[in-house]
Amino acid sequence: MKASLYEGNKTFSIVEKEIEAPKAGEVRVKVAYCGVCGTDVHIYHGMMDKRVNIPETIGHEMSGVIDAIGEGVAGFEVGEKITVRPLDNRLEEASDKGFGHIAKKLKFIGIDSPGAFQQYWNVPAFTLHKLKQETDLKLAALIEPLSVACHDVRRGRTKKGETAVVLGGGPIGLLVAMVAKHKGANVIISEVNEIRINMAREMGFEVVNPAKTDLVAYVEEKTNGRLADVVFDVAGVQPALDIMTEVAGIRGRIVIVAIYGEPKPVNLFKFFWKELELIGARVYEKEDYEESIRLITENNYPFEKIITAIKPLENIQSLFEMIDSTPDGMKFLVDCNA
């Protein structure tokens, strides 16, 4: 079988490996598609070389079909379509309070252990989620990032009739917007990139360019002065932190989706003045995956428009180079068994 290896220095190689039998408690998956996550791009840029066991096969936004079942695994059959929730919480402790998805010793499969940018992948059976046979495996590679969005929206307690402002119209921002819309919220996306603005509008979203239009005044007018009930910071830049406390209304909820690697200034006075809530959101839980699977299977939203390009596994190097040269791109997929 073919597998990719991240070698460091912005380099992937393709190697031939033996197809391994699954160990007890494992399932072997024939990988169909695997999306490139922002974390994978960080790995490619060398930002996680101290964490990744180089050379390593990475990747975790995947879909596939069960190819073989290890000893002691029940409830699965060869040929079933599946996706993997790539969280290994087997070192969870009582002090984690039952939140295994953010356990202190959580291992992220595809980063801390081998991932899905290969033709066959052996994974712990407890990470699997079944898909219906009619599920499009190409779209199913979006289940993992969509699960992030489902978790974000759930953490924000987003309800029907509320106004949700999404700061950032990239792939996760658009998925958050779709899930919030699915919950019945009135969604406004804030984005400065004109290509992404046009894409979001083509998907039916209301979009504001804050470099051209006063976002707070716009939302204020749209809501008769109430402003946003829930704000999602997906942009991960200081201007988003500056505006989030302004565009949130009284007792508004602010969900931090973006990852900030260092402390940033935030206007804490606004939390006092308007009784705001600041909510953290990290990865997903089982129920978020199940909701994501339902949304992908029903396919009532323009998920396919988010896919910018698909390349075969042999071309993974050029795909990552394309991502670097396509800042307006959204989701890029690797076809692992083309």
N, C-alpha and C positions, 0 to 999 in steps of 0.2 A: 504494500500500500504506500501511498504518498503522504508525506507530512511536511509541514513547514516548520522551520526553526528560526526564532528570532536570535540572531547572532551578536547583537549589539551593533553600535555604529550605523544605525539606520539600515540594517542589512537583514534580509530574510534569505534562507536557503531552502531548497526542496530536497528531501532525502527519501530514500526507499527504506521502509521498515517492515518487519514481520507483523502480520495481524495477530494480536495477542488474544488468547482466550480470557474471558472475564473471570475475575477472582470471585470468591464467595461474597455475596452481597452486592455484586456489580452487574451491570448490563453493558453489553457492547452495542454501540449505536453507529449506524452508517449515517454519517453527517450529510445533510442535504445542502443547507446554506448556513453561513455564519456571518453576521454583521460585524462591522468594525466600530467598536465603541470609542468614545473619546479617550478612555483609559488606555486602549490599545495604541492609540496615536501617541499618548504620553510615553508609553513603553518604547515605541519606535523611535521617539526623540531622545531616548536615553534617560528620561526623568525618573525611571523606576528601576534602574539597573541594580540598585542595592537590595531590592526586594525580589526581583525575578531571578530564577535560577538559570542563568544563561549557559548554554543555549537551551531555549525552551519553546515549546509549542504553546501559543497563547490563543485567545479567542473564547467568547462565552455567549454571544447573542445568536443562538443556534436553533436549527430545526433538524429533524432526522427521523430515521426509522430503526426500530429495534432489530438488531442482527443476531444477537446471541444473549443468552441469559445465564448468569452464574448461579452457583449452588446457593440454596436458601432464599432465593428471590421468588416471591409469589405475586400474583395479580397482574403480570405482564405477559405478553405473547410476542413472539417473533413476527415482524411485519407491521406492528402497531406504530402509528405516527406519534412522535413525542417531542417535547422540548425539555430543556434542563434548566432548573432554577439553581444557579451555580454557587450556592452557599453551603459550606461545610461547617456546621456548628457542633461537631462531635466533641469539641473541647469546652462546650458550654458549662458554666458554673452556676451555682445557686445565686451568686451575687449579680448575675445577668438578669435576674427577675423574670425569666421566661421569654425574654426577647432575643431569641437565638439569632435573628437576622442582623443584630448589632452586638452580638456577644464580644467580649473583650478579646477572646482568642479565635474569633471567626477567621476561617480560611476561605478566600475567594478563588473558586476553581477557574482556571484559565489565567490566573495571575500568580497565585501561590502554589499552584500545581498545574500539570499539563491541561491544555485547553483544546478547543474544537477546530482549529485551522488544520485539519487533517481528515483523511477519508474515513477512518474508523476511530472511535473514541470510547474508551472504557470509563464508566462513571458510576458512582454509588447509586444504587437503585432509589434511595430516598430522595434524590434530587429530581426525579422524573415527574413530568406532568403529561398525561395522555391528551392527545388531540383527536378530534373526529376525523374519519377517513376523508371527508370532503374538505378539510382544512388545506388551504394552499400553503405548501411548505416554504415558498418564497416569502409570503407575507408572515408566516409563522416565525421567521427570523427576526421579526419586529416585536415579538411577544415580550422579550426581556426588557427593552427600553420602554415599551408601552406599560409594562408592570411598574416601572419606576414612576411613570406619570399617574397610574392608578393609585399608587401609594401616596404620592404628593397631594393629589386631589382629596383622597380620603383623610389624610392628616389635616388638610385645610378645612374639613367638615363642610365642603361645598354643597350647597343646596339649590333646589329649583327656585328660580326667580332672583337669585343673588347676582351681583355684578362681580365678575372675576377679571382681574387685570393680570396678564401674563407678560412679564418683562423679559423679552428675548424670543425671537421667532425662529430659532434653530430647530433641529429635529426633536429634541426633548420639549422645547417650548410649544411646538405644534402639537405634539402628542398630549401634553398637559391641556392645551386648549381643546382638543377633541374630547378628552375625558370630561373636562369641566362642562362642555356643551352637552355631552351625553347625560350629565347630571341635571341638566336644565338651567344652567347658569347662562347669563348674558356675558359673553366673553369679548374682551378687548385686548388685542395684542399690541405691545409696544416694541418696535423694531426699527433700526436705522438703515439696514441693508436693503436697497431697492429691489434686488432680485428676490430676496426672501419676503419682502412686503408684497410683491406681486403674486408670489406663490401662495401666500396665506390668503390673499384676497380671492384668488382663483378657487380656493377651497371653501370660500364662503364666510371667511372671518372678517370682522371689523378690525382694521389695523391703523395705528397711528405712528407716524415718524416723529419722535420727540425732538429731533433736531430741527424740525420744521413747524411743529404744532405743539403748543403748551399742553402736555399730557394731562396735568391736573385740572386745568380749565376745561379740557375736552370731556374728561370723565365727570367732572362736576356738573356740566351742562346736561350730559346724557342721563344723569341720575337725580336730577333736581336737587343737587347739593349734597346728596348722601355720600358720594364718592364710592370707593370699592369696598365690598364686603370681605373679599379675600384677594390677596396679592401674591403672585408667585414670582420669586426672583430666580430666573433661569439663566440670566445673562452673565452673572459672575463678574461684574465690573463695578467700580465705584459709583458711576452715575446711577446705576440701578439701586444701590444702597441708599443713595441720596434721595431718590424720588419715591422709594417704596413707602416711607413713613408719611410722605406728603399726599400720595394718591389714595392711601387707605383712609376710610371713613371712621367714625366713632365706633369703638370696639371692633375694628377691623382685624383680620387675621393675616399675618404675613408668613408665608412658607418659604424657607430658604432651600431651594433645590440645587443651586450652584454650589460648587466646592471651592471654598476659600482656603488657600494654603497658609495664610498668615492673617493676623488680626487686622481689621479694617474699622475705620470710624463709622459710627452709626448715631443718628440723632435720637438719643434716649429720651430727651424731653418729650418728644411726640408720643412715646409709649405712656408716659405719665398723663399727658394732656388729653389724649383721646382713648385711654385705656386699651391700647393695642396689645395684641398677642404676637410673639415671635415664636415660630414653630420650626423645629428641625425635621428634616426628612432624609432618610438614608435607605437606599436600595428598596426592598419590598418584602412582603410576607406572603404566605400561601394564598390568602384570599385575594391579594392583588394579582397574582399570577392567574388565578382562576377567572377573575374578571377580565383580564387582558385576553385570555384565550377565547372567552365568549365574544369579545368585541372583534377580534381578528377573524373568528369563524363566521360571525354574522356579516362582517365586511360591509357595514353600512356607512363607513367613513372613507375618505380618499387616502387610505394608507399607501397605496402603490405610488402615489405622487411623491412620497417622501424618499423613495429609492432613486438615487442619482445614477448609480452604475453597478453592474455585476461583472466580476471577472472570475475566471477559473482559478483554482488553487495554485496552479503553476505560475500564474501571473500576480501573485500576492505582492511581490516587490513593486511592480509597476502600479498596482492599485494604491499602495500607501504613498507612492510618489505622486499619484494623481490627486489624492486627498490633500497633500501639501500644496499642490498647485491649483486647487479648486476651492478657495475659501468660501464660496457661495454654496458648495455642495451640502447635501443633507445626509442620507444614509447610503453607505457603500457596502455591498455584499460580496462574499466569496462563495462561489459555487464549488463545493468541496468534492463533488463527484460528477463533474461535467463530462 
